[in-house]
Amino acid sequence: MKTTTLTLALTLTLSLLQACKYAPGEAKPDPLALEDYPQVAALEDLKGKLKLSEEPVVSYSDAGPMTVTVAVRLASNDECPAQYRFFFYDEAGQPLDADPGWSYRVLPARAKVYLTGTSLEPAADDWAVEVRPARQPE
C-alpha cells in the first residue's frame, strides 16, 4: 500500500512538472509552420462546409497593389451569412495590415461565389483570407 501511494505521488509530481514546462501565461510554440497555414481558412461552423471551387486568381495593377479573387462554394443546403477578411504580407512575411476589417457576404447554398480583396500597399507579396459565419455588430 505504501509503495502504491509513493508510486502514485511520484507519477503525479512528474506529470505536474511536465505540465509546468512553460510559465503560466507563456505562449507555446505553434507546431504548424507558417508556410503550412492555408491561404483560404474556413473558421468556426464553416469548417468542412466551405469548399474552394477553383484556384485563386492573383493579379497586379499598373500601380502595383495585389488583387486576389477566391471562388468558394458552401457545401450545405442552407445559405449562410458570412464575413471574410483578406490579409496581405510583405516579402518578409510580415502583415501589411495587422487587423483588416471584415466584409459581409451571403453564401448561397451550393453555389459558387467570388470573394475579392485588394492590398492597399504595393509591397504585398503574399495573401490569406479567413471566412467565418457572420456575427451581429457589437
BALOBA-1460 file (C-alpha; in Angstrom, 3 decimals):
// residues 138
<rec num="1" residu="m" x="0.000" y="0.000" z="0.000"/>
<rec num="2" residu="k" x="2.805" y="2.351" z="0.949"/>
<rec num="3" residu="t" x="4.646" y="1.547" z="-2.332"/>
<rec num="4" residu="t" x="1.500" y="2.159" z="-4.396"/>
<rec num="5" residu="t" x="0.906" y="5.521" z="-2.716"/>
<rec num="6" residu="l" x="4.533" y="6.530" z="-3.229"/>
<rec num="7" residu="t" x="4.402" y="5.474" z="-6.904"/>
<rec num="8" residu="l" x="1.174" y="7.398" z="-7.422"/>
<rec num="9" residu="a" x="2.619" y="10.513" z="-5.751"/>
<rec num="10" residu="l" x="5.791" y="10.300" z="-7.856"/>
<rec num="11" residu="t" x="3.765" y="9.862" z="-11.076"/>
<rec num="12" residu="l" x="1.576" y="12.846" z="-10.197"/>
<rec num="13" residu="t" x="4.617" y="15.000" z="-9.393"/>
<rec num="14" residu="l" x="6.288" y="14.120" z="-12.701"/>
<rec num="15" residu="s" x="3.068" y="14.863" z="-14.581"/>
<rec num="16" residu="l" x="2.785" y="18.273" z="-12.928"/>
<rec num="17" residu="l" x="6.405" y="19.069" z="-13.698"/>
<rec num="18" residu="q" x="5.862" y="18.199" z="-17.363"/>
<rec num="19" residu="a" x="2.708" y="20.337" z="-17.459"/>
<rec num="20" residu="c" x="4.642" y="23.248" z="-15.953"/>
<rec num="21" residu="k" x="7.322" y="23.202" z="-18.644"/>
<rec num="22" residu="y" x="6.111" y="26.666" z="-19.660"/>
<rec num="23" residu="a" x="5.488" y="29.510" z="-17.235"/>
<rec num="24" residu="p" x="1.812" y="30.340" z="-16.613"/>
<rec num="25" residu="g" x="0.571" y="32.601" z="-19.397"/>
<rec num="26" residu="e" x="3.581" y="31.886" z="-21.616"/>
<rec num="27" residu="a" x="2.667" y="31.132" z="-25.223"/>
<rec num="28" residu="k" x="3.748" y="27.739" z="-26.505"/>
<rec num="29" residu="p" x="5.370" y="27.477" z="-29.953"/>
<rec num="30" residu="d" x="2.970" y="26.758" z="-32.797"/>
<rec num="31" residu="p" x="3.640" y="23.237" z="-34.128"/>
<rec num="32" residu="l" x="2.355" y="24.277" z="-37.583"/>
<rec num="33" residu="a" x="4.972" y="26.031" z="-39.724"/>
<rec num="34" residu="l" x="3.941" y="29.377" z="-41.234"/>
<rec num="35" residu="e" x="4.231" y="28.030" z="-44.788"/>
<rec num="36" residu="d" x="1.796" y="25.221" z="-43.910"/>
<rec num="37" residu="y" x="-1.064" y="27.563" z="-42.972"/>
<rec num="38" residu="p" x="-3.893" y="27.508" z="-45.539"/>
<rec num="39" residu="q" x="-4.368" y="30.603" z="-47.670"/>
<rec num="40" residu="v" x="-8.145" y="30.091" z="-47.514"/>
<rec num="41" residu="a" x="-9.218" y="29.355" z="-43.941"/>
<rec num="42" residu="a" x="-12.787" y="28.411" z="-43.021"/>
<rec num="43" residu="l" x="-13.422" y="29.282" z="-39.381"/>
<rec num="44" residu="e" x="-15.919" y="28.131" z="-36.764"/>
<rec num="45" residu="d" x="-19.067" y="26.484" z="-38.203"/>
<rec num="46" residu="l" x="-17.798" y="26.812" z="-41.784"/>
<rec num="47" residu="k" x="-15.014" y="24.255" z="-41.221"/>
<rec num="48" residu="g" x="-15.656" y="21.378" z="-43.581"/>
<rec num="49" residu="k" x="-18.535" y="23.218" z="-45.294"/>
<rec num="50" residu="l" x="-16.617" y="25.822" z="-47.309"/>
<rec num="51" residu="k" x="-15.023" y="24.452" z="-50.486"/>
<rec num="52" residu="l" x="-12.519" y="26.099" z="-52.792"/>
<rec num="53" residu="s" x="-14.199" y="25.984" z="-56.231"/>
<rec num="54" residu="e" x="-11.155" y="26.846" z="-58.333"/>
<rec num="55" residu="e" x="-7.622" y="28.111" z="-57.961"/>
<rec num="56" residu="p" x="-7.413" y="31.682" z="-56.592"/>
<rec num="57" residu="v" x="-6.575" y="34.370" z="-59.138"/>
<rec num="58" residu="v" x="-3.873" y="36.859" z="-58.162"/>
<rec num="59" residu="s" x="-3.382" y="39.975" z="-60.285"/>
<rec num="60" residu="y" x="-1.462" y="43.238" z="-60.061"/>
<rec num="61" residu="s" x="-2.465" y="46.663" z="-61.369"/>
<rec num="62" residu="d" x="-0.021" y="49.049" z="-63.047"/>
<rec num="63" residu="a" x="0.425" y="50.825" z="-59.722"/>
<rec num="64" residu="g" x="1.420" y="47.558" z="-58.059"/>
<rec num="65" residu="p" x="-1.257" y="46.598" z="-55.486"/>
<rec num="66" residu="m" x="-2.225" y="42.940" z="-55.422"/>
<rec num="67" residu="t" x="-5.830" y="41.840" z="-56.025"/>
<rec num="68" residu="v" x="-6.930" y="38.323" z="-55.110"/>
<rec num="69" residu="t" x="-10.158" y="36.637" z="-56.185"/>
<rec num="70" residu="v" x="-11.147" y="33.394" z="-54.470"/>
<rec num="71" residu="a" x="-14.047" y="31.255" z="-55.703"/>
<rec num="72" residu="v" x="-15.745" y="29.335" z="-52.893"/>
<rec num="73" residu="r" x="-18.839" y="27.188" z="-52.585"/>
<rec num="74" residu="l" x="-20.856" y="26.373" z="-49.489"/>
<rec num="75" residu="a" x="-21.450" y="22.601" z="-49.287"/>
<rec num="76" residu="s" x="-24.717" y="22.982" z="-47.425"/>
<rec num="77" residu="n" x="-28.419" y="23.027" z="-48.259"/>
<rec num="78" residu="d" x="-28.864" y="26.321" z="-46.422"/>
<rec num="79" residu="e" x="-27.439" y="29.726" z="-47.219"/>
<rec num="80" residu="c" x="-25.103" y="31.264" z="-44.667"/>
<rec num="81" residu="p" x="-24.464" y="34.936" z="-43.903"/>
<rec num="82" residu="a" x="-20.691" y="35.165" z="-43.697"/>
<rec num="83" residu="q" x="-17.836" y="37.568" z="-43.100"/>
<rec num="84" residu="y" x="-14.409" y="37.427" z="-44.696"/>
<rec num="85" residu="r" x="-11.166" y="39.357" z="-44.488"/>
<rec num="86" residu="f" x="-8.005" y="39.318" z="-46.550"/>
<rec num="87" residu="f" x="-4.534" y="39.562" z="-45.058"/>
<rec num="88" residu="f" x="-1.649" y="40.752" z="-47.215"/>
<rec num="89" residu="y" x="2.005" y="40.124" z="-46.375"/>
<rec num="90" residu="d" x="5.266" y="41.695" z="-47.490"/>
<rec num="91" residu="e" x="8.266" y="39.774" z="-48.823"/>
<rec num="92" residu="a" x="9.443" y="39.007" z="-45.265"/>
<rec num="93" residu="g" x="6.039" y="37.501" z="-44.360"/>
<rec num="94" residu="q" x="5.015" y="40.432" z="-42.169"/>
<rec num="95" residu="p" x="1.364" y="41.548" z="-42.326"/>
<rec num="96" residu="l" x="0.819" y="44.870" z="-44.044"/>
<rec num="97" residu="d" x="-2.372" y="45.449" z="-42.025"/>
<rec num="98" residu="a" x="-2.440" y="43.574" z="-38.721"/>
<rec num="99" residu="d" x="-6.211" y="43.911" z="-38.243"/>
<rec num="100" residu="p" x="-8.088" y="44.137" z="-41.544"/>
<rec num="101" residu="g" x="-11.804" y="44.724" z="-41.333"/>
<rec num="102" residu="w" x="-14.428" y="42.091" z="-42.073"/>
<rec num="103" residu="s" x="-16.576" y="42.236" z="-45.235"/>
<rec num="104" residu="y" x="-20.087" y="40.777" z="-45.345"/>
<rec num="105" residu="r" x="-21.444" y="38.333" z="-47.932"/>
<rec num="106" residu="v" x="-24.303" y="35.844" z="-48.002"/>
<rec num="107" residu="l" x="-23.044" y="32.462" z="-49.165"/>
<rec num="108" residu="p" x="-25.900" y="30.791" z="-51.054"/>
<rec num="109" residu="a" x="-26.447" y="27.054" z="-50.709"/>
<rec num="110" residu="r" x="-24.267" y="25.020" z="-53.088"/>
<rec num="111" residu="a" x="-23.472" y="27.973" z="-55.380"/>
<rec num="112" residu="k" x="-20.096" y="29.429" z="-56.282"/>
<rec num="113" residu="v" x="-19.342" y="32.969" z="-55.090"/>
<rec num="114" residu="y" x="-16.269" y="35.114" z="-55.559"/>
<rec num="115" residu="l" x="-14.513" y="36.844" z="-52.667"/>
<rec num="116" residu="t" x="-12.144" y="39.627" z="-53.689"/>
<rec num="117" residu="g" x="-9.548" y="41.543" z="-51.729"/>
<rec num="118" residu="t" x="-7.085" y="44.238" z="-52.795"/>
<rec num="119" residu="s" x="-3.982" y="45.259" z="-50.902"/>
<rec num="120" residu="l" x="-3.640" y="48.946" z="-50.139"/>
<rec num="121" residu="e" x="0.136" y="48.548" z="-50.208"/>
<rec num="122" residu="p" x="2.147" y="47.876" z="-53.376"/>
<rec num="123" residu="a" x="4.586" y="45.846" z="-51.222"/>
<rec num="124" residu="a" x="2.134" y="42.918" z="-50.971"/>
<rec num="125" residu="d" x="3.886" y="39.663" z="-51.830"/>
<rec num="126" residu="d" x="1.523" y="37.043" z="-50.354"/>
<rec num="127" residu="w" x="-2.022" y="36.793" z="-49.029"/>
<rec num="128" residu="a" x="-4.530" y="34.797" z="-46.973"/>
<rec num="129" residu="v" x="-8.279" y="35.005" z="-46.412"/>
<rec num="130" residu="e" x="-10.400" y="33.960" z="-43.433"/>
<rec num="131" residu="v" x="-14.133" y="33.225" z="-43.755"/>
<rec num="132" residu="r" x="-16.463" y="32.838" z="-40.780"/>
<rec num="133" residu="p" x="-20.202" y="32.849" z="-40.092"/>
<rec num="134" residu="a" x="-21.447" y="36.436" z="-39.790"/>
<rec num="135" residu="r" x="-21.715" y="37.936" z="-36.313"/>
<rec num="136" residu="q" x="-24.044" y="40.605" z="-35.049"/>
<rec num="137" residu="p" x="-22.460" y="44.073" z="-34.830"/>
<rec num="138" residu="e" x="-21.155" y="44.799" z="-31.351"/>
